[in-house]
């Protein structure tokens, strides 16, 4: 939005809840970055091994598939806390600030509900996968292992979205 309030992405929120959420979201984002770096290194080693020695890393595709989903979900809460999500404001660019604020609050609340719902449904899916002993084809890794970090990530996303809705609603400083 053209008239959106600038948010210092490095500044900690004033409220204790906001500071705790911000730090926790940042830890998850760092975990996401570490996961992406590990995947990139593994892919490079596998490509070099495949090209030069005909020895790729067994199951590299399986690991990249699982870890990609983990990395994306771990980055979502921090993106919400710093308000880094893409906003399409084609229709609201010239709307009054109050209208845009209400839209932001509603969007944050919807995202919060979605985050909590995803955490709940992924938990149920993980339990189902544990019971069925579903595993990856080459490495025989239990599929449910990839779901474990996604559950707290989506729960944290729900909490971060609730917090940002509260900040927008009350006009509190972040």
C-alpha angles and dihedrals in degrees: 000000000000094000098038118135113258111244119203101226093203097048117099118230117257097233119080092232090052093049092050092047092046093052093045091049089049091052089053090048091052088050088052091052093048089050092051092048091049090050092049092050092046091050092050092049090048093049093048091045091049094046101042106025105019086238112116122176107273111244096008091143091052092050094047090049093051097040094046091062090046093050094049095049092046091055096050099079094053091046088056094047093054091039091240098146117116113261119201103208101167093125098033102043092101097033121113117276091243091057091049090048091053090048090051092050092049091046091050091050092049090049090049092053090046092050093051092044092051091049090051095046094044088052090054091046091050091051090050091050091049090054094049094047090225111180140178117270103239106025097030089225114164107255092219091068089076090055095057098079092039094065097061089039093058092041089052089048089055091050093047091049091049090050094049090048089052091050091050093045097048098033088232118160112259 
